[in-house]
Amino acid sequence: MLSIVTEALRLRTGWIWLVDPHTRSFYVAASHNLPPYLREPVRMSGGSWCQCTQAFRDGQLAARNVDVIECSRLAPAVAYKLTRLTGGLRYHASVPLYFRDRPLGIMNLTGPRWRKLTGPELRLLASIALQAGATVERMRLTAEGARLARVEERTKLAREIHDTLAQRLTAIALQLESGLKHLERADGRAQADIARALDMAREGVDEARRSMQSLRGAAPVGDPLPQALEALARAFTSRTGIQAHVDAAQIELPLSVESELLAIAREALNNVDKHARATAVTLRLGRRGRAVELAIEDNGAGFARADDGRGQGIVGMRERAQLAGGALRISGARGRGTKVVVALAARNGSA
């Protein structure tokens, strides 16, 4: 969309800030043809102050007053006349993105020689902003629908376990307990067999109750792993300016396994921020054969001995992978980025 809009308006560069619905922080959701100065992740951190995001927070940006703003993120480079790094850019038009009354973000558009936008161009931008806002809202509603569907499915499973399996096991245990009292004169082998059956029934009841608690306990948390990874990526991009992309399939995994995978992804992203000197990172969740894999791959500096098992939180990630029933491997080479992969056994890759 940015490519089409900038070409239609004879501009050159654009980027879109969106507001994370959970943290209310800004992150760069898309960009087109950024100058070298803005390609540095630190320049596009959502946590750093800039004029357009502040005006948006203050309610000073609206569709009726699309305006040209001097880019505060480019201002230091402009002050030192670093034209090679800024590409001659200095000002941008800031177009607010809304869905009805809900503020969603900002679309910034600029060119090396700024000119006043005409009436038809402003109307075009207003129409595009409406479409973009509706698209963002549809995506978020889809994600929320997936979360609610998962909560409902877990609640339904817990209810079915309670209404069928748990009650039947309880009834069996009561019958066995009553029968055992009448076997005082029977041979010891019969008593041992029934006592063992009673123990197994009681264990089944306990296991069913634990399953119900796990399913119901997961409902308030709610987010499926793909949506949790998306939220993690948005927060990471907002904090660091490093573009984080998520490509995740909807895969049902035990809650404990999802928790470990999310923690591994968080630690891997922290390592990217601290050590990689990367500008982009991709998180992928999917199946490879019957197994499930989570991969975190960056385009950073890499390191010479990729899988030596020491430092950068690797030991902790390896332990978490083992707790999840899988294994961790790390590959990379100096100057070619790093890839962290968690491969889960097939038994954890099924619903």
C-alpha positions in Angstrom: 0.0 0.0 0.0 2.8 2.4 0.9 4.5 1.7 -2.4 1.3 2.4 -4.4 0.5 5.6 -2.4 4.0 7.1 -2.6 4.1 6.5 -6.4 0.6 7.9 -6.9 1.5 11.1 -5.0 4.9 11.3 -6.7 6.6 11.0 -3.3 9.3 8.5 -2.3 9.2 7.3 1.3 6.6 6.2 3.8 6.1 4.3 7.0 3.2 3.3 9.2 3.1 3.5 13.0 0.5 1.3 14.7 -0.5 1.4 18.4 -0.2 -2.0 20.1 -3.7 -2.7 21.5 -2.2 -4.3 24.7 0.7 -2.0 25.6 -0.5 1.2 23.8 3.1 1.7 22.5 3.9 2.5 18.9 5.7 0.1 16.6 6.6 0.4 12.9 4.2 -2.0 11.1 5.4 -1.2 7.6 7.9 1.0 5.8 8.9 1.8 2.2 12.2 3.1 0.9 13.5 4.5 4.2 16.7 6.6 4.0 19.8 5.1 5.6 19.5 7.3 8.7 16.0 5.8 9.5 17.1 2.2 8.7 19.1 2.1 11.9 16.6 0.3 14.3 17.3 2.8 17.1 15.9 5.6 15.0 12.5 3.9 14.7 12.0 2.8 18.3 8.4 3.4 19.4 9.6 4.3 22.8 11.5 7.4 21.7 9.7 10.7 21.5 8.7 12.2 18.1 6.4 15.0 17.1 3.9 13.0 15.0 3.3 10.3 17.6 3.0 12.8 20.4 0.5 14.9 18.3 -1.5 11.7 17.7 -1.6 10.8 21.4 -2.7 14.4 22.2 -5.6 14.1 19.7 -4.1 16.8 17.4 -4.0 14.6 14.3 -7.3 14.0 12.6 -8.5 13.2 9.1 -9.7 16.8 8.7 -6.3 18.3 9.4 -3.7 16.2 7.6 -0.6 18.4 8.0 3.1 18.6 7.1 5.4 18.1 10.1 9.1 18.4 10.3 10.4 15.0 11.1 11.9 15.1 14.6 13.6 11.7 14.0 15.5 13.2 11.0 16.2 16.5 12.7 19.7 15.6 14.1 21.0 14.4 10.7 19.4 17.5 9.0 21.1 19.8 11.5 24.5 18.4 10.6 23.6 18.4 6.9 24.0 14.7 6.5 22.2 14.6 3.2 23.7 11.3 2.2 22.0 9.7 5.2 18.7 11.5 5.0 18.3 11.4 1.3 17.3 15.0 1.4 14.2 14.2 3.5 13.1 16.6 6.2 9.3 16.9 6.3 6.4 14.4 6.1 2.7 14.4 5.9 1.1 12.6 8.9 -2.2 10.8 8.1 -4.0 9.4 11.2 -5.5 5.9 10.9 -8.8 5.4 12.7 -11.5 2.8 12.8 -14.6 4.8 13.7 -13.5 6.6 16.9 -10.7 4.1 17.7 -7.2 5.5 17.2 -5.0 2.9 15.4 -1.9 4.7 14.2 -0.2 7.1 11.7 0.8 6.9 8.0 3.8 9.2 7.2 4.6 10.1 3.6 7.5 12.2 2.4 9.7 13.1 -0.5 13.0 14.9 -0.9 11.4 18.2 -2.1 8.2 18.8 -0.2 5.2 20.4 -1.8 1.8 21.3 -0.6 -0.7 18.5 -1.2 -3.7 19.3 -3.3 -7.3 18.9 -2.4 -7.8 15.7 -4.4 -4.6 14.3 -2.9 -5.8 15.0 0.6 -9.2 13.3 -0.2 -7.3 10.3 -1.6 -5.2 10.1 1.6 -8.3 10.3 3.7 -10.0 7.4 1.7 -6.8 5.3 2.0 -6.6 6.0 5.7 -10.2 4.7 6.1 -9.4 1.5 4.2 -6.2 1.0 6.1 -7.9 1.5 9.4 -10.6 -1.0 8.5 -8.0 -3.6 7.5 -6.1 -3.2 10.7 -9.3 -3.6 12.7 -10.3 -6.7 10.8 -7.0 -8.3 11.4 -7.2 -7.6 15.1 -10.8 -8.9 15.3 -9.7 -12.1 13.6 -6.9 -12.5 16.2 -9.4 -11.9 19.0 -11.9 -14.3 17.5 -9.2 -17.0 17.5 -8.4 -16.3 21.1 -12.0 -16.5 22.2 -12.6 -19.6 20.1 -9.7 -21.3 21.9 -11.0 -20.2 25.3 -14.4 -21.6 24.5 -12.9 -24.9 23.2 -10.9 -25.3 26.4 -13.9 -24.6 28.6 -16.0 -27.1 26.6 -13.3 -29.8 27.0 -13.1 -29.2 30.7 -16.9 -29.4 31.0 -17.0 -32.7 29.0 -14.2 -34.2 31.2 -16.2 -33.2 34.3 -19.5 -34.5 33.0 -18.3 -37.8 31.6 -14.8 -39.1 32.5 -14.4 -37.7 36.0 -17.9 -38.7 37.1 -17.6 -42.2 35.7 -14.2 -42.8 37.3 -15.6 -41.6 40.6 -18.5 -44.0 40.3 -16.1 -46.9 39.5 -13.9 -46.0 42.5 -16.9 -46.0 44.8 -18.1 -49.4 43.5 -14.6 -50.9 43.9 -14.3 -49.5 47.4 -17.7 -51.0 48.4 -16.7 -54.4 46.8 -13.4 -54.5 48.6 -15.2 -54.3 52.0 -17.1 -57.5 51.1 -14.0 -59.4 50.1 -12.6 -59.8 53.6 -12.9 -63.7 53.3 -11.8 -63.9 49.7 -8.2 -64.9 48.8 -5.5 -62.3 49.0 -5.0 -62.2 45.2 -8.6 -61.1 44.5 -8.2 -58.4 47.2 -4.9 -57.2 45.6 -6.4 -57.0 42.2 -9.4 -55.0 43.3 -7.2 -52.7 45.5 -5.0 -52.1 42.5 -8.0 -51.3 40.3 -9.2 -48.9 43.0 -5.9 -47.1 43.0 -6.0 -46.8 39.3 -9.5 -45.4 39.3 -8.5 -42.8 42.0 -5.5 -41.8 39.9 -7.7 -41.4 36.9 -10.0 -39.1 38.9 -7.0 -37.0 40.1 -5.7 -36.8 36.5 -9.1 -35.7 35.2 -9.3 -33.0 37.8 -5.8 -31.8 37.0 -6.8 -31.7 33.3 -9.9 -29.7 34.1 -7.9 -27.2 36.2 -5.3 -26.8 33.5 -7.9 -26.2 30.8 -9.9 -23.8 32.9 -6.8 -22.1 34.2 -5.7 -21.4 30.7 -8.9 -19.5 29.7 -8.0 -16.2 31.4 -4.6 -16.2 29.7 -6.3 -16.9 26.4 -3.9 -16.0 23.7 -2.9 -18.9 21.4 0.8 -19.2 20.8 0.7 -17.5 17.3 -1.1 -14.5 18.8 1.3 -14.4 21.8 4.3 -14.4 19.4 2.7 -11.6 17.4 2.3 -9.5 20.6 5.9 -10.3 21.6 7.1 -9.2 18.2 5.2 -6.0 18.3 6.6 -5.1 21.7 10.1 -6.0 20.5 9.8 -3.8 17.5 8.4 -0.9 19.5 11.3 -1.2 22.1 14.2 -1.7 19.7 13.1 -0.5 16.2 14.2 -3.9 14.8 11.6 -5.2 12.5 10.1 -8.5 13.8 8.0 -10.6 11.5 5.9 -13.6 12.6 4.8 -16.5 10.4 2.9 -18.9 12.7 0.5 -21.7 12.1 -2.4 -22.4 14.5 -1.1 -25.5 16.3 -2.7 -26.9 19.5 0.0 -27.6 22.1 -0.2 -28.2 25.8 -0.2 -25.0 27.8 3.1 -25.8 29.5 4.8 -26.4 26.2 3.5 -23.1 24.8 4.8 -21.3 27.9 8.3 -22.7 27.4 8.3 -21.9 23.7 7.2 -18.3 24.4 10.0 -17.9 26.9 12.5 -19.3 24.5 11.3 -16.8 21.8 11.6 -14.0 24.4 15.1 -14.9 25.3 16.2 -15.3 21.7 14.8 -11.8 20.9 16.7 -10.4 23.9 19.9 -11.9 22.4 19.1 -10.3 19.0 18.8 -6.9 20.7 21.9 -7.3 22.8 24.3 -9.0 20.5 23.2 -9.4 16.9 23.3 -5.8 15.5 20.4 -6.9 13.3 17.8 -4.9 11.5 15.2 -7.7 11.1 14.2 -10.9 12.7 11.7 -13.6 11.8 9.8 -15.9 14.1 8.3 -19.0 12.4 6.1 -21.7 14.0 5.0 -24.7 12.0 5.2 -28.4 11.4 8.1 -30.3 9.8 6.7 -33.7 9.2 4.9 -34.8 12.4 7.2 -32.6 14.6 6.6 -28.9 15.5 9.4 -26.3 15.1 9.8 -22.8 16.4 12.6 -20.9 14.6 13.9 -17.4 15.4 16.3 -16.1 12.6 18.0 -12.7 12.4 20.1 -10.9 9.8 22.7 -9.7 12.2 26.4 -10.2 12.8 26.3 -13.9 13.7 29.2 -15.5 15.5 31.9 -17.9 14.7 31.1 -20.9 16.9 27.3 -21.1 16.7 26.4 -24.1 18.8 29.0 -24.1 21.6 26.2 -24.1 24.2 27.7 -21.3 26.2 26.6 -17.7 26.9 23.8 -15.5 25.5 21.2 -17.4 27.5 21.7 -20.6 25.4 21.9 -22.9 28.4 18.5 -21.6 29.7 16.9 -21.9 26.3 18.2 -25.5 25.9 16.8 -26.4 29.3 13.4 -25.0 28.4 13.4 -26.9 25.1 14.1 -30.1 27.1 11.2 -29.3 29.5 8.9 -28.9 26.5 9.9 -32.3 25.2 12.2 -31.1 22.4 15.7 -30.0 21.6 17.4 -26.7 20.7 19.9 -26.2 17.9 21.6 -23.0 16.9 23.3 -22.2 13.6 25.0 -19.2 12.2 28.2 -17.8 10.8 29.9 -14.5 11.3 28.3 -11.9 9.2 25.4 -14.2 8.2 23.0 -13.9 11.1 21.9 -16.5 13.6 19.1 -19.1 13.7 17.6 -20.6 16.8 15.4 -23.7 16.3 13.3 -25.6 18.9 12.2 -29.0 17.5 9.5 -30.7 19.5 8.9 -34.5 19.4 5.8 -35.6 17.5 3.8 -36.4 20.6 3.9 -32.6 21.5 2.9 -31.7 18.0 -0.6 -33.1 18.2 -3.7 -31.6 19.8 
